[in-house]
Amino acid sequence: MDYSNTIRKKLDQSIFDQLNRFPESPGVYIMKDETDKVLYIGKAINLRNRVRSYFSDSHEDRAHIPVMLQKLDHIDWIATNNETEALILEANLIRTHQPNYNVKLRDDSHFPYLKVTVNEPFPRLLVVRKVEKDGARYFGPYTDVRSMRRLAAFAKKIFRLRDCSKQLPLSKPVRPCINYSMKRCSGPCDGKVSQENYRNNVSDLIRFLSGKRNDLIRDLTQSMEKASEEYRFEDAAVLRDQIQLIKDASRLQQVDLKLADTDCDVFGIAEGDRTVSLAVLHFRDGLLISSRNYLFKRTTWEFSNTNHDNILLQFYQEQQDNPPPEILLPENGGFEQEILQNWFNQQFSSKTTILIPQKGTKKILVGMAEKNASLYMAQKAPVSAIDDIIDLQKVLCLPKIPEVIEAFDISNLGESFTVAGMVQFKDGMPNKSGYRRYKIKTVDGQNDFAMMMEVVSRRLCRLQEENKPFPDLLLIDGGPGQLSSALDAIKQFQNPPLVASLAKREEILYSPCVSEPIRLPPTHPARRLVERIRDEVHRYAITYHRKIRGKQFGRSILEDVEGIGKKSAQLLLKKFGSLERLKNASIEEIAEINGFSEAKARKLKDALSQREINRE
């Protein structure tokens, strides 16, 4: 049975349209039913490709997937910076929501943490799978479990922490275990170390796990060099491995999304041509557990500072729970930090701090929220080519919508290799089957205006001969001069197309339908449309120009002589070495070449002589 065809028939077409706009970045996808209940949570290196695979595979070996897809109503996603973050986030979300179809992860397993029991008189370093609010310090999670365990063992050895489960201090000292003899424990059970000195070692451990390792690496490097100088190579090798473990620990913690003991909401905003996207990431106990996305039309929500603040207030007024201790906002988001702080102080009994991070980990989290806002906007409100051409009609005051636009560009190198390119856009999108290339035939010298006139005339004549409709709009690359040439070219035709031009550098639009040049802001959809068309025709024309120029440079001028082909030219150059020596050769010497008679040699000499006269 072809499950994929069955699924396609039963699922709404909007889901498949949604898949085409999924980001091609790492992240987590969340499948939900019509009641918004989570069905399945998964991770992907490429979100679009991974989710698409559900609808292209038959899944005959996994019968539960077609059943799940029958219940599917929509798919949410959260983008991450890399696959490791996606892996951690997937585990956290599954632990929170426990979806029915996450069969393999139902054991509620979690990546390990390092726990320092600072609430004990003589703290220990433990490996745990769950973060609890018990007063201890947690570091992680670590995705490379082997390196983490090696790191824990190394940390115990360096800081001489106890490994036992005794309730210290004991009422009566006991003989220390073998770890003390091996210098892997400072022996607090036998009173070999004071509580103050022991806790100093714990403080050093916490700084080590917090990332403050430069001093330690420097000291270990000096010890390694000293051991090497004293020919204690085994000791030097151990120290080398210890340094590498510290560097591995740094790498492992860099990919961690956890902020120890931190509850915060992180806001990100992305501004589009017609829409504004808002993303909110919720961190609880240092873990990213969920996200929310909102999309606003710019026609109903003007992108201003005041409305930024109002949106934030509305968000928390609608929430049942109090806001978290910290709210992180983007630096250039236009938020009034002081006003918002005062409002939160008055509105809620719990303390909430409004932060606009300038650097560090919290700044990275804001960037992640902005990335999610941008990707969400790209998925839910992709660039609308139809809306773009409607905007262009309004800007240029055209009498009709330019559904078919053809653009022209001239490409040359001085007076040589002059060509032109034409591209066609239908409904605002490139139609490559309508692209055309031209060699300039009637214009000598460098006259861009005449060249443009020739190309436009040839294009319209060809359409007229083939009884094909003219395009709605001709877009010319250039200023008023090129526009005037195009207008002269279309005078000979009945019901000619409309014409406009885009000047380079200034990015100014010219149209006979308006009296003044049109300057649009860089973000205006109409300007972006004509720039896309202009850049495409320029690329197309210059590619053709390079192709023609390459062929010409690889061709000998001897091939311009009647009766001399590529093979004959190669024989002549091989015999005489250069064109100059060929000119000085006698007819008899040329006739010695295979395939050349005296008559053909004389004809070649006459052609070369005539070429010299023409050059003079």
Phi, psi and omega per residue, in radians:
M1 nan 2.352 3.130
D2 -1.549 1.630 -3.112
Y3 -1.096 -0.634 -3.040
S4 -1.100 -0.685 3.120
N5 -1.184 -0.686 3.102
T6 -1.078 -0.762 3.135
I7 -1.093 -0.754 -3.113
R8 -1.080 -0.619 -3.128
K9 -1.219 -0.604 -3.023
K10 -1.583 -0.490 -3.133
L11 -1.374 2.607 3.094
D12 -1.168 2.483 -3.126
Q13 -1.067 -0.422 -3.106
S14 -1.087 -0.511 3.122
I15 -1.146 -0.744 -3.137
F16 -1.211 -0.609 3.039
D17 -1.120 -0.646 3.138
Q18 -1.147 -0.638 -3.103
L19 -1.083 -0.634 -3.120
N20 -1.154 -0.269 -3.114
R21 -1.922 0.183 3.047
F22 -1.179 2.532 3.102
P23 -1.214 2.589 3.082
E24 -1.668 0.948 -3.100
S25 -2.334 2.878 3.093
P26 -1.112 2.689 3.106
G27 2.924 -2.925 -3.123
V28 -2.157 2.347 3.069
Y29 -1.919 2.521 -3.048
I30 -2.220 1.941 3.140
M31 -1.554 2.288 -3.065
K32 -2.298 2.699 3.068
D33 -1.591 -3.021 -3.041
E34 -1.220 -0.294 3.069
T35 -1.609 0.126 -3.128
D36 1.270 0.292 3.072
K37 -1.360 2.406 -3.120
V38 -1.306 2.153 3.091
L39 -1.629 -0.744 -3.046
Y40 -2.728 2.521 3.088
I41 -2.208 2.257 3.132
G42 -2.478 2.896 3.113
K43 -2.011 2.849 -3.126
A44 -2.726 2.573 2.957
I45 -1.286 -0.673 3.091
N46 -2.221 1.848 -3.031
L47 -1.033 -0.759 -3.077
R48 -1.106 -0.851 -3.098
N49 -1.156 -0.678 -3.093
R50 -1.152 -0.800 -3.092
V51 -1.235 -0.616 3.080
R52 -1.031 -0.586 -3.073
S53 -1.093 -0.433 3.124
Y54 -1.126 -0.465 -3.030
F55 -1.855 0.010 3.092
S56 -1.934 -0.268 -3.124
D57 -1.675 2.583 3.123
S58 -1.311 -0.438 3.129
H59 1.011 0.549 -3.127
E60 -1.148 -0.424 3.127
D61 -1.542 -0.087 3.119
R62 -2.379 1.457 -2.990
A63 -1.157 -0.368 -3.084
H64 -1.270 -0.381 -3.094
I65 -1.194 -0.846 3.069
P66 -1.001 -0.634 3.106
V67 -1.127 -0.742 3.118
M68 -1.119 -0.724 -3.110
L69 -1.177 -0.427 3.055
Q70 -1.120 -0.528 -3.123
K71 -1.560 -0.168 -3.021
L72 -1.161 2.332 3.083
D73 -2.023 -0.725 3.115
H74 -2.748 2.873 -3.078
I75 -2.238 2.138 3.022
D76 -1.737 2.885 3.103
W77 -2.634 2.762 3.037
I78 -2.289 2.099 3.121
A79 -1.425 2.523 3.097
T80 -2.199 2.991 -3.106
N81 -1.348 -0.496 -3.130
N82 -2.751 3.066 -3.066
E83 -1.175 -0.586 -3.135
T84 -1.118 -0.756 3.082
E85 -1.086 -0.677 3.119
A86 -1.113 -0.671 3.134
L87 -1.121 -0.804 3.132
I88 -1.137 -0.761 -3.130
L89 -1.117 -0.692 3.109
E90 -1.032 -0.795 -3.139
A91 -1.111 -0.719 3.140
N92 -1.133 -0.738 -3.128
L93 -1.198 -0.681 3.103
I94 -1.131 -0.691 3.115
R95 -1.113 -0.582 -3.127
T96 -1.366 -0.808 -3.001
H97 -1.673 -0.440 -3.128
Q98 0.836 1.077 -3.115
P99 -1.131 2.643 -3.073
N100 -1.174 -0.541 -3.018
Y101 -1.669 0.051 3.016
N102 -1.497 1.235 -2.990
V103 -1.109 -0.799 -3.003
K104 -1.259 -0.298 -3.085
L105 -1.933 0.361 -3.086
R106 -1.314 -0.087 3.119
D107 -1.400 -0.019 3.093
D108 1.069 0.553 3.105
S109 -1.236 2.768 -3.065
H110 -2.564 2.667 3.076
F111 -1.133 2.528 -3.028
P112 -1.310 2.698 3.053
Y113 -2.105 2.758 2.939
L114 -1.728 2.226 -3.071
K115 -2.027 2.221 3.070
V116 -1.880 2.014 -3.042
T117 -1.416 1.208 -3.079
V118 -1.162 -0.245 3.115
N119 -1.381 -0.092 3.091
E120 -1.690 2.661 3.121
P121 -1.037 -0.721 3.092
F122 -2.120 1.552 -3.000
P123 -1.073 2.713 3.076
R124 -2.086 2.828 3.030
L125 -1.886 2.022 -3.043
L126 -2.100 2.716 2.993
V127 -1.799 2.134 -3.088
V128 -2.281 2.881 -3.140
R129 -1.950 0.009 -3.058
K130 -2.504 2.405 3.092
V131 -1.621 2.190 3.130
E132 -2.131 2.718 3.085
K133 -1.571 1.356 -3.076
D134 -2.140 0.230 3.122
G135 1.524 -0.066 3.137
A136 -1.461 2.897 3.058
R137 -1.769 2.307 -3.105
Y138 -2.040 2.492 3.098
F139 -2.327 2.354 -3.115
G140 2.277 -2.791 0.079
P141 -1.352 2.822 3.140
Y142 -1.966 2.189 -3.141
T143 -1.484 -0.437 3.079
D144 -1.666 1.616 -2.997
V145 -1.150 -0.673 -3.115
R146 -1.096 -0.828 3.128
S147 -1.112 -0.628 3.136
M148 -1.123 -0.757 -3.137
R149 -1.177 -0.653 3.059
R150 -1.128 -0.666 3.107
L151 -1.110 -0.732 -3.137
A152 -1.117 -0.754 3.124
A153 -1.133 -0.692 3.121
F154 -1.136 -0.733 -3.136
A155 -1.107 -0.695 3.119
K156 -1.103 -0.678 -3.124
K157 -1.227 -0.738 -3.108
I158 -1.153 -0.776 -3.047
F159 -1.724 0.036 3.028
R160 0.952 0.932 -3.140
L161 -1.578 2.605 3.136
R162 -1.245 2.662 -3.100
D163 -2.063 0.044 -3.057
C164 -1.605 2.991 3.138
S165 -1.868 0.319 3.139
K166 -1.147 2.561 3.087
Q167 -1.503 1.646 -3.102
L168 -1.643 2.660 -0.001
P169 -1.372 2.602 3.128
L170 -1.448 2.652 3.104
S171 -1.190 -0.483 -3.133
K172 -2.399 2.198 -3.129
P173 -1.038 2.601 3.100
V174 -2.169 2.833 3.117
R175 -1.159 2.272 -3.108
P176 -1.183 2.741 -3.100
C177 -1.414 -3.077 -3.054
I178 -1.157 -0.399 3.134
N179 -1.068 -0.576 3.104
Y180 -1.162 -0.745 3.134
S181 -1.141 -0.532 3.141
M182 -1.537 0.089 3.137
K183 1.073 0.627 3.044
R184 -1.895 0.035 3.107
C185 -2.606 2.522 -3.124
S186 -1.500 -0.003 3.032
G187 1.263 0.813 3.122
P188 -1.180 -0.385 -3.129
C189 -1.179 -0.413 -3.140
D190 -1.907 0.223 3.123
G191 1.216 0.413 -3.131
K192 -1.280 -0.281 -3.137
V193 -2.448 2.477 3.110
S194 -1.318 2.784 3.131
Q195 -1.107 -0.621 -3.132
E196 -1.129 -0.835 3.141
N197 -1.155 -0.632 3.121
Y198 -1.111 -0.760 -3.114
R199 -1.232 -0.447 3.022
N200 -1.118 -0.702 3.063
N201 -1.098 -0.642 3.121
V202 -1.150 -0.690 3.094
S203 -1.068 -0.714 3.076
D204 -1.107 -0.672 3.103
L205 -1.077 -0.768 -3.126
I206 -1.113 -0.714 3.095
R207 -1.124 -0.655 3.113
F208 -1.082 -0.845 -3.126
L209 -1.255 -0.352 3.125
S210 -1.429 -0.123 3.093
G211 1.837 0.027 -3.139
K212 -1.574 1.359 -2.937
R213 -2.025 -0.041 -3.048
N214 -1.053 -0.781 -3.135
D215 -1.091 -0.726 -3.129
L216 -1.148 -0.744 3.121
I217 -1.098 -0.693 3.131
R218 -1.105 -0.763 3.132
D219 -1.136 -0.740 3.133
L220 -1.158 -0.627 3.110
T221 -1.106 -0.757 3.103
Q222 -1.095 -0.706 3.119
S223 -1.160 -0.666 3.121
M224 -1.116 -0.768 3.130
E225 -1.130 -0.670 3.122
K226 -1.150 -0.757 3.128
A227 -1.095 -0.663 3.116
S228 -1.157 -0.703 3.119
E229 -1.130 -0.522 3.141
E230 -1.592 0.183 3.098
Y231 1.138 0.414 3.048
R232 -1.656 1.258 -2.977
F233 -1.206 -0.559 3.104
E234 -1.138 -0.753 3.092
D235 -1.100 -0.703 3.125
A236 -1.102 -0.670 3.127
A237 -1.141 -0.687 3.094
V238 -1.080 -0.789 3.124
L239 -1.109 -0.678 3.089
R240 -1.035 -0.772 3.122
D241 -1.146 -0.646 3.118
Q242 -1.114 -0.738 3.101
I243 -1.076 -0.718 3.138
Q244 -1.137 -0.637 3.095
L245 -1.098 -0.692 3.106
I246 -1.098 -0.758 3.122
K247 -1.145 -0.652 3.073
D248 -1.099 -0.696 3.120
A249 -1.082 -0.695 3.111
S250 -1.092 -0.765 -3.141
R251 -1.111 -0.716 -3.121
L252 -1.115 -0.686 -3.086
Q253 -1.387 -0.338 3.133
Q254 -1.159 -0.524 -3.116
V255 -1.560 0.113 -3.088
D256 -1.438 2.288 3.083
L257 -1.505 -0.023 -3.013
K258 -1.473 2.360 2.942
L259 -1.984 1.984 -2.992
A260 -0.960 2.233 3.056
D261 1.008 0.597 -3.095
T262 -1.990 2.227 2.957
D263 -2.000 2.117 -3.141
C264 -2.726 2.751 2.948
D265 -1.924 2.371 -3.096
V266 -2.067 2.186 -3.111
F267 -1.828 2.452 3.037
G268 -2.381 2.457 -3.100
I269 -2.185 2.404 3.037
A270 -2.212 2.273 -3.093
E271 -1.829 2.187 3.098
G272 -1.946 -3.052 -3.133
D273 -1.149 -0.724 -3.056
R274 -2.157 -0.152 -3.076
T275 -2.346 2.825 3.037
V276 -2.228 2.274 -3.091
S277 -1.947 2.397 3.106
L278 -2.139 2.245 3.077
A279 -2.110 2.427 3.113
V280 -2.212 2.123 3.078
L281 -1.824 2.261 -3.085
H282 -1.811 2.016 3.075
F283 -1.839 2.204 3.094
R284 -2.285 2.283 -3.049
D285 0.942 0.594 3.098
G286 1.400 0.049 -3.101
L287 -1.979 2.407 3.039
L288 -1.341 1.902 -3.022
I289 -1.822 -0.395 -3.108
S290 -2.879 2.962 3.070
S291 -2.539 2.773 3.080
R292 -2.334 2.525 -3.135
N293 -2.273 2.459 3.132
Y294 -2.335 2.575 3.131
L295 -2.293 2.258 -3.114
F296 -2.128 2.445 3.001
K297 -1.368 2.387 -3.103
R298 -1.203 -0.337 3.093
T299 -1.232 -0.432 -3.133
T300 -1.871 -0.273 3.113
W301 -2.344 1.710 3.139
E302 -1.169 2.370 -3.063
F303 -1.384 1.450 -3.105
S304 -2.256 2.865 -3.096
N305 -1.055 -0.747 -3.079
T306 -1.071 -0.807 -3.129
N307 -1.204 -0.478 3.006
H308 -0.990 -0.882 -3.116
D309 -1.118 -0.707 -3.130
N310 -1.101 -0.686 3.117
I311 -1.075 -0.708 3.134
L312 -1.134 -0.719 3.131
L313 -1.149 -0.775 -3.140
Q314 -1.053 -0.675 -3.104
F315 -1.035 -0.802 -3.067
Y316 -1.454 -0.379 3.057
Q317 -1.209 -0.477 -3.127
E318 -1.519 -0.141 -3.116
Q319 -1.485 2.497 3.117
Q320 -1.375 -0.591 -3.101
D321 -1.599 2.772 3.057
N322 -1.181 2.667 3.108
P323 -1.166 2.795 -3.125
P324 -1.258 3.002 -3.125
P325 -1.082 -0.467 -3.118
E326 -2.323 2.472 3.017
I327 -2.189 2.121 -3.101
L328 -1.780 2.233 -3.090
L329 -2.094 2.664 3.131
P330 -1.212 2.602 -3.047
E331 -1.121 -0.748 -3.082
N332 -1.808 0.506 -3.112
G333 -1.456 -0.164 3.132
G334 1.404 0.327 3.128
F335 -1.430 2.520 3.060
E336 -1.627 1.680 -3.009
Q337 -1.063 -0.784 -3.091
E338 -1.144 -0.745 -3.137
I339 -1.122 -0.779 3.133
L340 -1.119 -0.694 3.138
Q341 -1.086 -0.747 3.110
N342 -1.097 -0.713 -3.117
W343 -1.125 -0.779 3.140
F344 -1.125 -0.662 3.122
N345 -1.085 -0.618 -3.111
Q346 -1.455 -0.558 -2.986
Q347 -1.458 -0.606 -3.001
F348 -2.133 2.537 -3.137
S349 -1.314 -0.537 3.139
S350 -1.390 2.646 -3.106
K351 -1.396 2.193 3.082
T352 -2.253 2.264 -3.124
T353 -1.878 2.236 3.085
I354 -1.579 2.140 -3.106
L355 -2.153 2.480 2.975
I356 -2.089 1.565 -3.010
P357 -1.088 2.427 3.102
Q358 -1.766 -0.406 -3.116
K359 -2.847 3.066 3.056
G360 1.495 -2.928 -3.061
T361 -1.105 -0.679 -3.132
K362 -1.162 -0.569 3.046
K363 -1.116 -0.679 3.104
I364 -1.107 -0.678 3.133
L365 -1.128 -0.683 3.094
V366 -1.102 -0.716 3.088
G367 -1.068 -0.641 3.105
M368 -1.146 -0.697 3.102
A369 -1.136 -0.702 3.123
E370 -1.143 -0.649 3.102
K371 -1.122 -0.729 3.108
N372 -1.132 -0.674 3.108
A373 -1.099 -0.747 -3.129
S374 -1.151 -0.777 -3.139
L375 -1.183 -0.623 3.109
Y376 -1.130 -0.724 3.121
M377 -1.127 -0.697 3.126
A378 -1.115 -0.565 -3.141
Q379 -1.364 -0.827 -3.010
K380 -1.502 -0.458 -3.117
A381 -2.377 1.172 -3.125
P382 -1.148 2.850 3.132
V383 -1.024 2.206 -3.111
S384 -1.737 1.899 -3.122
A385 -1.159 -0.602 3.129
I386 -1.118 -0.780 3.100
D387 -1.091 -0.591 -3.137
D388 -1.131 -0.768 -3.118
I389 -1.263 -0.481 3.041
I390 -1.166 -0.730 3.073
D391 -1.093 -0.674 3.120
L392 -1.126 -0.689 3.083
Q393 -1.035 -0.755 -3.130
K394 -1.168 -0.715 -3.094
V395 -1.142 -0.754 -3.083
L396 -1.545 -0.033 -3.122
C397 1.009 0.744 -3.131
L398 -1.361 2.559 -3.122
P399 -1.263 -0.281 3.108
K400 -2.565 2.877 -3.135
I401 -1.246 2.240 3.141
P402 -1.392 1.396 -3.099
E403 -1.195 -0.606 3.100
V404 -2.045 2.072 -3.134
I405 -2.093 2.262 3.059
E406 -2.060 2.312 -3.068
A407 -2.087 2.524 -3.092
F408 -2.158 2.591 3.072
D409 -2.620 2.465 3.105
I410 -1.752 2.411 3.090
S411 -2.323 2.237 3.139
N412 -2.641 3.009 3.055
L413 -2.238 1.592 -3.008
G414 1.151 -2.132 3.114
E415 -1.796 0.147 -3.032
S416 -1.910 2.651 3.001
F417 0.940 0.800 -3.097
T418 -1.408 2.176 3.130
V419 -2.383 3.000 3.077
A420 -2.425 2.678 3.092
G421 -2.186 2.591 3.085
M422 -2.348 2.280 3.060
V423 -2.072 2.709 -3.124
Q424 -2.162 2.286 3.063
F425 -2.013 2.247 3.074
K426 -1.988 2.193 -3.115
D427 0.950 0.636 3.066
G428 1.441 0.046 -3.119
M429 -2.115 2.563 -3.116
P430 -1.132 2.367 3.065
N431 -2.011 1.582 -2.957
K432 -1.189 -0.355 3.073
S433 -1.206 -0.293 3.132
G434 -1.705 0.101 3.123
Y435 -1.251 2.544 3.119
R436 -2.426 2.657 3.113
R437 -2.195 2.561 -3.077
Y438 -2.373 2.466 2.884
K439 -1.728 2.294 -3.134
I440 -1.216 2.224 -3.022
K441 -1.980 -0.565 -2.958
T442 -1.858 -0.069 -3.054
V443 -1.946 2.195 3.039
D444 -1.788 2.527 -3.126
G445 1.420 -3.008 -3.084
Q446 -1.783 1.657 -3.121
N447 -2.363 1.540 -3.061
D448 -1.067 -0.621 -3.107
F449 -1.126 -0.820 -3.141
A450 -1.160 -0.654 3.115
M451 -1.102 -0.747 3.122
M452 -1.112 -0.689 3.129
M453 -1.109 -0.732 3.129
E454 -1.092 -0.816 -3.060
V455 -1.161 -0.761 3.140
V456 -1.120 -0.726 3.135
S457 -1.112 -0.764 -3.138
R458 -1.114 -0.674 3.136
R459 -1.129 -0.840 -3.093
L460 -1.218 -0.623 3.073
C461 -1.079 -0.733 -3.137
R462 -1.112 -0.745 3.101
L463 -1.101 -0.685 -3.139
Q464 -1.162 -0.732 3.129
E465 -1.116 -0.609 -3.108
E466 -1.578 0.103 -3.135
N467 0.963 0.682 3.090
K468 -1.800 2.631 -3.109
P469 -1.224 2.610 3.036
F470 -1.270 2.694 3.030
P471 -1.157 2.849 3.123
D472 -1.311 -0.539 -3.069
L473 -2.584 2.360 2.972
L474 -1.786 2.175 3.115
L475 -1.878 2.082 -3.065
I476 -1.803 2.393 3.083
D477 -1.495 1.872 -3.123
G478 2.619 -3.010 -3.095
G479 -1.780 -2.639 -3.093
P480 -1.045 -0.607 -3.134
G481 -1.104 -0.864 3.112
Q482 -1.127 -0.636 3.111
L483 -1.117 -0.737 3.135
S484 -1.098 -0.698 3.111
S485 -1.101 -0.719 3.125
A486 -1.154 -0.670 3.121
L487 -1.155 -0.652 3.081
D488 -1.134 -0.629 -3.097
A489 -1.202 -0.535 -3.061
I490 -1.571 -0.055 -3.102
K491 -1.118 -0.496 -3.079
Q492 -1.361 -0.095 -3.067
F493 -1.892 2.557 3.057
Q494 -1.455 2.461 -3.110
N495 0.843 0.984 -3.106
P496 -1.224 2.857 3.103
P497 -1.257 2.861 3.024
L498 -1.288 2.725 -3.076
V499 -2.326 2.468 3.016
A500 -2.556 2.832 3.118
S501 -2.405 2.695 3.109
L502 -2.146 2.027 -3.129
A503 -1.365 2.432 3.118
K504 -1.238 2.805 3.097
R505 1.166 -1.086 -3.115
E506 -1.272 -0.371 -3.107
E507 0.964 0.887 3.141
I508 -1.841 2.360 3.098
L509 -1.635 2.401 3.065
Y510 -2.145 2.393 3.129
S511 -2.608 2.405 3.076
P512 -1.156 -0.212 -3.135
C513 -1.430 -0.188 3.111
V514 -2.228 2.630 -3.038
S515 -1.460 -0.419 -3.070
E516 -2.110 2.645 3.031
P517 -1.028 2.636 -3.049
I518 -1.943 2.114 3.064
R519 -1.906 2.106 -3.132
L520 -1.970 2.605 3.073
P521 -1.147 2.711 -3.083
P522 -1.010 -0.477 -3.092
T523 -1.565 -0.033 -3.096
H524 -1.147 2.294 -3.095
P525 -1.011 -0.657 -3.133
A526 -1.150 -0.708 3.107
R527 -1.142 -0.735 3.127
R528 -1.101 -0.618 3.119
L529 -1.123 -0.897 -3.092
V530 -1.182 -0.521 3.074
E531 -1.191 -0.675 3.086
R532 -1.091 -0.736 -3.139
I533 -1.174 -0.790 3.140
R534 -1.054 -0.782 3.134
D535 -1.132 -0.615 3.139
E536 -1.209 -0.775 -3.137
V537 -1.202 -0.580 3.082
H538 -1.139 -0.753 3.109
R539 -1.080 -0.744 -3.087
Y540 -1.172 -0.748 -3.120
A541 -1.193 -0.759 -3.083
I542 -1.252 -0.507 3.058
T543 -1.129 -0.743 3.099
Y544 -1.149 -0.707 3.129
H545 -1.060 -0.761 3.132
R546 -1.140 -0.624 3.125
K547 -1.138 -0.810 3.133
I548 -1.130 -0.769 -3.116
R549 -1.108 -0.690 3.121
G550 -1.105 -0.690 3.117
K551 -1.151 -0.709 -3.111
Q552 -1.163 -0.732 -3.127
F553 -1.187 -0.440 3.118
G554 -1.558 0.160 -3.053
R555 -2.019 2.355 3.128
S556 -1.397 2.546 3.103
I557 -1.195 -0.304 3.078
L558 -1.067 -0.481 -3.124
E559 -1.238 -0.193 3.067
D560 -1.369 -0.269 3.135
V561 -1.377 2.322 -3.116
E562 -1.070 2.270 3.118
G563 1.607 -0.089 3.137
I564 -1.910 2.008 3.085
G565 -1.745 -3.007 -3.089
K566 -1.096 -0.722 -3.107
K567 -1.183 -0.738 3.127
S568 -1.127 -0.698 3.119
A569 -1.084 -0.703 3.129
Q570 -1.130 -0.682 3.113
L571 -1.125 -0.717 -3.141
L572 -1.120 -0.799 -3.117
L573 -1.210 -0.565 3.097
K574 -1.189 -0.631 -3.124
K575 -1.274 -0.788 -2.999
F576 -1.829 -0.253 3.028
G577 1.534 -0.580 -3.118
S578 -2.716 2.871 3.116
L579 -1.167 -0.624 -3.122
E580 -1.121 -0.741 3.114
R581 -1.188 -0.585 3.091
L582 -1.125 -0.689 3.121
K583 -1.089 -0.631 -3.097
N584 -1.476 -0.136 -3.128
A585 -1.288 2.700 3.111
S586 -1.488 2.885 3.126
I587 -1.099 -0.669 -3.139
E588 -1.109 -0.701 3.140
E589 -1.139 -0.694 3.124
I590 -1.175 -0.658 -3.093
A591 -1.203 -0.243 3.108
E592 -1.249 -0.335 -3.131
I593 -1.267 2.412 -3.139
N594 -1.009 2.212 3.120
G595 1.677 -0.092 -3.128
F596 -1.933 2.125 2.987
S597 -1.595 3.009 3.113
E598 -1.143 -0.596 3.135
A599 -1.158 -0.742 3.127
K600 -1.195 -0.636 3.108
A601 -1.175 -0.714 3.107
R602 -1.118 -0.678 3.127
K603 -1.112 -0.679 3.108
L604 -1.154 -0.757 3.129
K605 -1.094 -0.728 3.119
D606 -1.095 -0.698 -3.132
A607 -1.154 -0.682 3.139
L608 -1.213 -0.648 3.102
S609 -1.151 -0.730 3.140
Q610 -1.138 -0.617 3.105
R611 -1.110 -0.672 3.110
E612 -1.149 -0.702 3.124
I613 -1.104 -0.727 -3.127
N614 -1.135 -0.632 3.132
R615 -1.174 -0.592 3.128
E616 -1.284 nan nan
